[in-house]
Amino acid sequence: MSFFTDLALQYIDGEWRPGSGSWDIIDFNPYDGEKLASIAVATADEVDLAYRAADRAQRTWAETNPYARRAVFERALRIIEDREQEITEAIITELGGTHLKAAFELHLAKEFLREAVHLALRPEGRILPSPVDGKENRVYRVPVGVVGVISPFNFPFLLSLKSVAPALALGNAVVLKPHQNTPICGGSLVAKVFEDAGLPAGLLNVVITDIAEIGDALIAHPIPKAISFTGSDKVGRHVATVCAANFKHAILELGGNSALIVLDDADVDYAVDAAVFSRYVHQGQVCMAANRILVDRSVEKEFTEKFVAKVRTLKVGDPADPATHIGPLINSSQAEAVSSLVDQTVEAGATALLHGGADGNLVSPSVLTGLSADAPVLSQEIFGPVALIVPFDGEEEAVRIANDTPYGLSGAVHTGDVERGVRLAKRIDTGMIHINDGTVHDEPIVPFGGEKQSGLGRLNGDSMVDSFTRQKWISVQHGRSRFPF
């Protein structure tokens, strides 16, 4: 496919070039196994070239009028709108995303670009009083310099843009490493959009590579002052450790084990709809997905019957078919891991109301209940189409179960009393939680991030300014200071 082969290159200092590594990353269609592209990996030397190009370009960019910077993002937005069909097809082909998922990702990508247009003008300085006569204290917001961005495979176009666009808008340069399973949508495509939008060479560089080739070169390199990583908590812990050792700021958006809580006064039909979407959107490969569905025992029977009935209607198959709800998992390892987890959980005593099988990378939905309180599956993130239904007796137990996890990313509470829902939501140890809605949400100006092992820091809106700029104090003495010697 020429779309993928044309973009199967590294993008360094404004030039498309092959990697110099001795092996290739093979980009596959996860649905039918078709080889989309072969990409020679970037080496640590090329990571160094990318960072040095970014460092050179950033100084001029930081001095560029923010209104001129803003124009680049306006053009990038128009390019995405003009090429929406092409990008949709790329998401379906490279990720196995359904039409619904591709539309969801592109909608959010455009919203975040619109926010980046305004973000270029967002940083504001302050003048603070001083106890010293004649002194003026100025506090400036300046770019951090160069930002390293590492994006995941599940929403690669969106989650690359989500850090890349704000960092650039605020006067930084970026080196982006997409996930090796989605090198085009998460990397080369982003570079192409900004290249065509007129972003000066060197400001955005894309290195397609793997830790097996470069080790910690991307995060330990002396040039970047901030690393934005989205991915697993295991890798995130390592990124945080390396960043701390090298005095870098780490923004970590990691995994989740979100609970969708259905209280005794909830609209059961509506809660079922929210829960099915929250668990099975993009095959469950979403950090905010409702891993655990907690249901008050008084409505458990009704909810469970309706939930299972709705899940049975989900069509599993070719993501290119607009009628498909559930496409393939990203690779065979993921499909095997999810299938094995379901089998092990059932063997340990859980009841499978639906026991989905695997056909290649296609994994049909499972619905499990009757889990013991100490079942390992309850405390981990499941990146696949598996729902866990857990009954509870009263709010206190709901809170205890919801918090019994090392993660704290998203969540939802369904109730007929909104303020009751808010009171309960405040007691859940999570960075985000939604009343009478699903668990999967993202908006450009709200603080997005998690607690516990779900991450460090926040993205979106003003949080982007905090993440990708630093404060600098410059004092001016208008009179004359008196010195003791």
C-alpha positions as CSV (number, residue, x, y, z in Angstrom):
1,M,0.0,0.0,0.0
2,S,1.7,3.2,-1.2
3,F,0.3,5.3,1.6
4,F,2.2,3.3,4.2
5,T,5.4,2.6,2.1
6,D,5.7,6.3,1.1
7,L,5.8,7.2,4.9
8,A,8.0,4.3,6.0
9,L,11.0,6.5,6.8
10,Q,12.5,8.4,9.6
11,Y,11.9,12.2,9.6
12,I,14.9,14.1,10.9
13,D,15.8,17.8,10.4
14,G,13.1,18.2,7.7
15,E,14.4,15.2,5.7
16,W,12.8,11.8,5.0
17,R,15.5,9.2,5.3
18,P,15.9,5.5,6.0
19,G,17.1,4.4,9.4
20,S,20.6,3.0,9.6
21,G,19.8,0.1,11.9
22,S,20.5,-3.5,10.9
23,W,16.9,-4.7,11.2
24,D,13.4,-3.6,10.2
25,I,10.2,-2.9,12.0
26,I,7.4,-4.6,10.0
27,D,4.1,-2.8,10.0
28,F,1.2,-5.3,9.8
29,N,-2.5,-5.0,9.4
30,P,-3.7,-6.7,12.6
31,Y,-6.9,-7.9,11.0
32,D,-5.6,-9.8,7.9
33,G,-1.9,-9.9,8.6
34,E,-1.1,-8.0,5.4
35,K,2.4,-6.4,5.5
36,L,1.9,-2.7,5.2
37,A,5.5,-1.5,5.3
38,S,9.1,-2.3,6.3
39,I,11.0,0.4,8.2
40,A,14.7,0.2,8.9
41,V,15.0,1.2,12.6
42,A,16.7,4.4,13.8
43,T,19.8,3.9,15.8
44,A,21.0,5.8,18.9
45,D,23.1,8.0,16.6
46,E,19.9,9.0,14.7
47,V,18.2,9.8,18.0
48,D,21.1,12.1,18.7
49,L,20.8,13.7,15.3
50,A,17.1,14.3,15.8
51,Y,17.7,15.9,19.2
52,R,20.5,18.1,17.9
53,A,18.3,19.3,15.0
54,A,15.5,20.0,17.4
55,D,17.8,22.0,19.7
56,R,19.1,24.1,16.8
57,A,15.6,24.9,15.4
58,Q,14.0,25.5,18.8
59,R,15.8,28.7,19.6
60,T,14.5,30.6,16.6
61,W,11.0,29.1,17.0
62,A,10.8,30.3,20.6
63,E,11.5,33.8,19.4
64,T,8.9,33.6,16.7
65,N,5.8,35.7,17.2
66,P,3.1,33.4,18.7
67,Y,0.6,34.6,16.2
68,A,2.9,33.2,13.5
69,R,3.3,30.0,15.4
70,R,-0.5,29.8,15.6
71,A,-0.9,29.9,11.8
72,V,0.9,26.6,11.5
73,F,-1.7,24.8,13.6
74,E,-4.5,26.5,11.7
75,R,-3.1,25.0,8.5
76,A,-2.5,21.6,10.1
77,L,-6.2,21.5,11.1
78,R,-7.3,22.3,7.6
79,I,-5.0,19.5,6.3
80,I,-6.5,16.9,8.6
81,E,-10.0,18.0,7.6
82,D,-9.1,17.8,3.9
83,R,-7.5,14.3,4.3
84,E,-10.0,12.9,6.8
85,Q,-11.0,9.9,4.6
86,E,-7.4,9.0,4.0
87,I,-6.5,9.2,7.7
88,T,-9.7,7.2,8.6
89,E,-8.6,4.4,6.3
90,A,-5.1,4.4,7.8
91,I,-6.4,4.1,11.3
92,I,-8.7,1.2,10.3
93,T,-5.8,-0.5,8.4
94,E,-2.9,-0.1,10.8
95,L,-4.7,-0.2,14.2
96,G,-7.7,-2.5,13.4
97,G,-9.9,0.4,14.6
98,T,-13.5,0.4,13.5
99,H,-15.2,3.3,11.7
100,L,-16.7,4.4,15.0
101,K,-13.3,4.4,16.7
102,A,-11.6,6.2,13.8
103,A,-14.2,8.9,13.8
104,F,-13.9,9.3,17.6
105,E,-10.1,9.6,17.3
106,L,-10.2,12.1,14.5
107,H,-12.8,14.2,16.2
108,L,-10.6,14.5,19.3
109,A,-7.5,15.1,17.2
110,K,-9.2,18.1,15.6
111,E,-10.4,19.4,18.9
112,F,-6.9,19.3,20.4
113,L,-5.5,21.0,17.4
114,R,-8.0,23.8,17.8
115,E,-6.9,24.2,21.4
116,A,-3.3,24.3,20.2
117,V,-4.2,27.3,18.0
118,H,-5.2,29.1,21.2
119,L,-2.4,27.6,23.3
120,A,0.2,29.6,21.4
121,L,-1.1,32.7,23.0
122,R,-1.8,31.3,26.5
123,P,1.4,31.8,28.4
124,E,1.2,34.9,30.6
125,G,3.9,36.6,32.7
126,R,3.5,38.2,36.0
127,I,5.0,41.2,37.9
128,L,5.3,40.5,41.6
129,P,6.0,42.9,44.5
130,S,9.3,43.0,46.3
131,P,10.3,43.9,49.9
132,V,13.3,45.7,48.4
133,D,12.8,49.3,47.4
134,G,13.1,50.0,43.7
135,K,13.0,46.4,42.7
136,E,10.6,44.9,40.1
137,N,10.1,41.1,40.0
138,R,9.1,39.8,36.6
139,V,8.1,36.1,36.1
140,Y,8.2,34.9,32.6
141,R,6.9,31.7,31.0
142,V,9.5,30.3,28.6
143,P,9.6,27.0,26.7
144,V,11.3,24.1,28.3
145,G,13.3,23.7,25.1
146,V,13.1,20.2,23.5
147,V,10.5,17.6,24.4
148,G,10.6,13.9,23.9
149,V,7.3,12.3,23.1
150,I,6.6,8.5,23.3
151,S,3.1,7.5,22.1
152,P,1.1,4.3,22.3
153,F,-0.6,2.0,19.8
154,N,-4.2,2.4,20.8
155,F,-4.9,6.0,19.8
156,P,-1.6,6.8,18.1
157,F,-2.6,9.8,15.9
158,L,-4.5,11.5,18.7
159,L,-2.1,10.8,21.5
160,S,0.9,11.8,19.5
161,L,-0.8,15.1,18.5
162,K,-2.0,15.6,22.1
163,S,1.6,16.2,23.3
164,V,3.3,17.3,20.0
165,A,0.9,20.1,19.1
166,P,0.9,21.9,22.5
167,A,4.7,21.5,23.0
168,L,5.2,23.1,19.5
169,A,2.6,25.8,20.1
170,L,4.4,26.8,23.3
171,G,7.7,27.3,21.5
172,N,9.4,24.0,22.0
173,A,10.8,21.5,19.5
174,V,9.9,17.8,19.6
175,V,11.4,14.4,19.0
176,L,8.5,11.8,18.6
177,K,8.9,8.0,18.9
178,P,5.7,6.2,17.9
179,H,4.9,2.7,19.1
180,Q,6.5,0.1,16.8
181,N,3.0,-1.4,16.1
182,T,1.7,2.0,14.7
183,P,4.7,3.8,13.3
184,I,2.7,5.5,10.5
185,C,-0.4,6.8,12.2
186,G,1.5,7.6,15.4
187,G,4.6,9.1,13.8
188,S,5.2,9.6,10.1
189,L,1.6,10.8,9.4
190,V,1.9,13.4,12.2
191,A,5.2,14.6,10.7
192,K,3.7,14.8,7.2
193,V,0.8,16.9,8.4
194,F,3.1,19.4,10.1
195,E,5.5,19.4,7.2
196,D,2.7,20.3,4.8
197,A,1.5,22.9,7.2
198,G,4.8,24.7,6.9
199,L,6.4,23.9,10.3
200,P,10.1,24.8,9.9
201,A,12.5,22.0,9.5
202,G,14.0,20.4,12.7
203,L,11.1,21.4,15.0
204,L,9.4,18.0,14.7
205,N,11.5,14.9,14.3
206,V,10.1,11.3,14.2
207,V,12.3,8.3,15.0
208,I,10.9,4.9,14.4
209,T,12.8,2.5,16.5
210,D,12.6,0.1,19.5
211,I,14.2,0.0,22.9
212,A,16.0,-3.2,21.7
213,E,18.0,-0.9,19.4
214,I,18.4,2.3,21.3
215,G,18.1,1.4,25.0
216,D,17.4,4.5,27.0
217,A,18.9,6.9,24.4
218,L,15.6,8.7,23.8
219,I,14.9,9.5,27.5
220,A,18.5,9.8,28.9
221,H,19.8,12.1,26.1
222,P,21.0,15.4,27.6
223,I,19.1,17.7,25.3
224,P,15.4,17.1,26.1
225,K,14.2,18.7,29.3
226,A,10.8,17.0,29.4
227,I,9.5,13.5,28.4
228,S,5.8,12.9,27.7
229,F,5.1,9.2,27.8
230,T,1.8,7.4,27.3
231,G,1.8,3.6,27.8
232,S,2.0,0.9,30.4
233,D,2.7,1.5,34.1
234,K,5.7,-0.9,33.9
235,V,7.4,1.1,31.2
236,G,6.3,4.3,32.8
237,R,8.0,3.4,36.0
238,H,11.3,3.0,34.1
239,V,10.8,6.3,32.2
240,A,10.2,8.1,35.5
241,T,13.3,6.5,37.0
242,V,15.6,7.5,34.1
243,C,14.1,11.0,34.0
244,A,14.6,11.6,37.7
245,A,18.2,10.4,37.4
246,N,18.8,12.9,34.6
247,F,16.8,15.8,36.2
248,K,14.1,15.8,33.5
249,H,10.4,16.5,33.9
250,A,8.3,13.4,33.2
251,I,4.6,13.6,32.2
252,L,3.3,10.1,32.4
253,E,-0.2,8.9,31.2
254,L,-0.3,5.2,32.2
255,G,-2.7,2.3,32.5
256,G,-6.0,2.1,34.3
257,N,-8.4,-0.3,36.0
258,S,-11.5,1.9,36.0
259,A,-14.7,1.1,37.8
260,L,-18.1,2.0,36.5
261,I,-20.5,2.0,39.5
262,V,-24.2,1.4,39.1
263,L,-26.1,2.4,42.3
264,D,-29.5,1.1,43.3
265,D,-31.3,4.2,41.9
266,A,-29.6,4.2,38.5
267,D,-31.4,4.2,35.2
268,V,-30.4,0.6,34.4
269,D,-31.0,0.7,30.7
270,Y,-28.9,3.8,30.3
271,A,-26.2,2.4,32.6
272,V,-26.0,-0.7,30.4
273,D,-25.5,1.4,27.3
274,A,-22.7,3.4,29.1
275,A,-21.0,0.2,30.4
276,V,-21.0,-1.6,27.1
277,F,-19.4,1.3,25.3
278,S,-17.0,2.0,28.2
279,R,-15.8,-1.7,28.2
280,Y,-15.8,-2.6,24.5
281,V,-14.8,0.5,22.6
282,H,-11.8,-0.2,20.4
283,Q,-11.8,-3.8,21.6
284,G,-11.2,-2.7,25.2
285,Q,-7.7,-1.3,24.3
286,V,-8.3,2.0,26.1
287,C,-6.6,3.1,29.3
288,M,-9.9,4.6,30.5
289,A,-12.0,1.5,29.7
290,A,-14.3,0.2,32.4
291,N,-12.4,-2.9,33.5
292,R,-14.7,-3.5,36.4
293,I,-18.5,-2.9,36.4
294,L,-19.7,-2.6,40.0
295,V,-23.4,-3.1,40.4
296,D,-25.6,-2.7,43.5
297,R,-27.0,-6.2,44.4
298,S,-30.5,-4.9,44.3
299,V,-30.3,-4.2,40.5
300,E,-27.6,-6.8,39.7
301,K,-29.9,-9.4,38.1
302,E,-31.7,-6.8,35.8
303,F,-28.4,-5.1,34.9
304,T,-26.6,-8.3,34.1
305,E,-29.3,-9.8,31.9
306,K,-29.6,-6.6,29.9
307,F,-25.8,-6.1,29.7
308,V,-25.2,-9.6,28.4
309,A,-28.0,-9.3,25.9
310,K,-26.5,-6.1,24.5
311,V,-23.0,-7.5,24.3
312,R,-24.4,-10.4,22.3
313,T,-25.4,-7.9,19.6
314,L,-21.9,-6.6,19.1
315,K,-20.5,-7.6,15.7
316,V,-16.9,-8.9,15.7
317,G,-15.0,-8.9,12.4
318,D,-13.5,-6.8,9.7
319,P,-12.9,-3.2,11.0
320,A,-13.4,-1.9,7.4
321,D,-17.0,-3.0,7.6
322,P,-19.0,0.0,9.0
323,A,-21.3,-2.5,10.9
324,T,-18.4,-3.9,12.9
325,H,-18.2,-3.0,16.6
326,I,-15.2,-5.1,17.6
327,G,-12.2,-5.5,15.4
328,P,-8.8,-7.2,16.0
329,L,-6.5,-6.7,18.9
330,I,-3.2,-5.0,17.9
331,N,-1.1,-8.2,17.6
332,S,-1.2,-12.0,18.3
333,S,0.6,-11.6,21.6
334,Q,-2.1,-9.4,22.9
335,A,-4.8,-11.7,21.6
336,E,-3.2,-14.7,23.2
337,A,-2.7,-12.9,26.5
338,V,-6.3,-11.8,26.8
339,S,-7.7,-15.3,25.8
340,S,-5.4,-17.0,28.3
341,L,-6.5,-14.5,31.1
342,V,-10.1,-15.4,30.5
343,D,-9.4,-19.1,30.6
344,Q,-7.4,-18.9,33.7
345,T,-10.0,-16.8,35.5
346,V,-12.8,-19.2,34.6
347,E,-10.6,-22.2,35.7
348,A,-10.1,-20.4,39.1
349,G,-13.9,-20.4,39.7
350,A,-15.4,-17.4,37.8
351,T,-18.6,-17.8,35.9
352,A,-18.4,-16.9,32.2
353,L,-21.8,-15.5,31.1
354,L,-20.1,-15.1,27.7
355,H,-16.8,-16.8,27.0
356,G,-15.3,-15.2,23.9
357,G,-13.0,-17.2,21.8
358,A,-10.1,-16.1,19.6
359,D,-9.8,-16.2,15.8
360,G,-6.4,-14.9,14.9
361,N,-6.3,-11.4,16.4
362,L,-10.1,-11.3,16.7
363,V,-11.2,-11.9,20.3
364,S,-14.9,-12.1,20.9
365,P,-16.4,-10.4,24.0
366,S,-16.3,-12.2,27.4
367,V,-18.5,-11.3,30.4
368,L,-17.3,-12.8,33.7
369,T,-18.9,-12.7,37.1
370,G,-18.8,-14.7,40.4
371,L,-15.2,-13.6,41.0
372,S,-13.6,-14.1,44.3
373,A,-12.5,-10.9,46.1
374,D,-8.9,-11.7,45.7
375,A,-9.1,-12.7,42.0
376,P,-5.9,-11.3,40.3
377,V,-7.9,-10.2,37.3
378,L,-9.7,-7.6,39.5
379,S,-6.5,-5.6,40.2
380,Q,-5.0,-5.5,36.8
381,E,-5.6,-3.7,33.5
382,I,-7.2,-5.8,30.8
383,F,-6.4,-4.5,27.4
384,G,-9.1,-6.5,25.6
385,P,-12.9,-7.1,25.3
386,V,-13.5,-8.7,28.8
387,A,-16.0,-7.3,31.3
388,L,-16.0,-8.1,35.0
389,I,-19.3,-7.7,36.8
390,V,-18.9,-7.3,40.5
391,P,-21.9,-7.0,42.9
392,F,-21.8,-4.8,46.0
393,D,-24.0,-4.1,49.0
394,G,-24.3,-0.3,49.6
395,E,-22.0,2.7,48.9
396,E,-19.3,1.8,51.4
397,E,-18.6,-1.5,49.8
398,A,-18.7,0.1,46.3
399,V,-16.1,2.7,47.4
400,R,-13.9,0.0,48.9
401,I,-14.0,-2.2,45.9
402,A,-13.4,0.7,43.5
403,N,-10.3,1.8,45.4
404,D,-8.9,-1.7,45.7
405,T,-6.5,-1.4,42.8
406,P,-3.1,0.1,42.2
407,Y,-4.5,2.3,39.4
408,G,-6.6,5.4,39.5
409,L,-7.3,6.9,36.1
410,S,-11.0,7.2,35.3
411,G,-14.4,6.0,36.5
412,A,-18.1,6.6,36.4
413,V,-21.1,6.6,38.8
414,H,-24.6,6.0,37.7
415,T,-27.4,7.2,40.0
416,G,-30.7,9.0,39.9
417,D,-29.4,11.6,42.4
418,V,-26.5,13.6,40.8
419,E,-25.3,15.0,44.1
420,R,-25.2,11.6,45.6
421,G,-23.0,10.5,42.7
422,V,-20.7,13.5,43.2
423,R,-20.3,12.7,46.9
424,L,-19.4,9.1,46.1
425,A,-17.1,10.2,43.2
426,K,-15.1,12.4,45.6
427,R,-14.2,9.3,47.6
428,I,-12.8,7.3,44.6
429,D,-9.0,7.6,44.3
430,T,-8.9,8.5,40.6
431,G,-7.9,11.5,38.5
432,M,-11.1,11.6,36.5
433,I,-14.6,10.4,37.1
434,H,-17.9,11.0,35.4
435,I,-21.5,11.0,36.8
436,N,-24.1,9.3,34.6
437,D,-21.8,8.8,31.7
438,G,-19.1,6.4,30.4
439,T,-15.5,6.2,31.6
440,V,-13.9,7.0,28.3
441,H,-13.7,10.8,27.9
442,D,-11.1,13.4,26.9
443,E,-11.6,17.1,26.3
444,P,-9.0,19.8,25.3
445,I,-9.2,22.1,28.3
446,V,-9.8,19.7,31.3
447,P,-7.0,18.3,33.3
448,F,-6.4,14.8,32.1
449,G,-4.4,12.3,34.2
450,G,-4.4,9.7,36.9
451,E,-3.5,8.9,40.5
452,K,-1.4,6.1,41.9
453,Q,0.2,3.9,39.2
454,S,-1.9,5.6,36.5
455,G,0.6,8.4,36.0
456,L,2.2,11.6,37.0
457,G,1.1,15.1,36.0
458,R,-1.7,16.3,33.9
459,L,-2.3,17.1,30.2
460,N,-4.7,19.5,28.4
461,G,-5.5,23.2,28.8
462,D,-3.5,25.1,31.4
463,S,-1.8,21.8,32.4
464,M,0.0,21.9,29.0
465,V,1.5,25.3,29.9
466,D,2.7,23.8,33.2
467,S,4.1,20.7,31.4
468,F,5.9,22.4,28.5
469,T,7.0,25.7,29.8
470,R,9.0,26.8,32.9
471,Q,8.9,29.9,35.0
472,K,11.8,32.3,34.9
473,W,12.3,35.1,37.4
474,I,14.0,38.2,36.2
475,S,14.3,41.1,38.7
476,V,15.0,44.7,37.7
477,Q,16.5,47.1,40.2
478,H,15.3,50.6,39.2
479,G,17.2,52.3,42.1
480,R,20.4,51.2,43.7
481,S,20.8,48.3,46.0
482,R,22.9,48.6,49.2
483,F,25.4,45.9,49.7
484,P,26.9,45.0,53.1
485,F,30.5,45.0,51.8
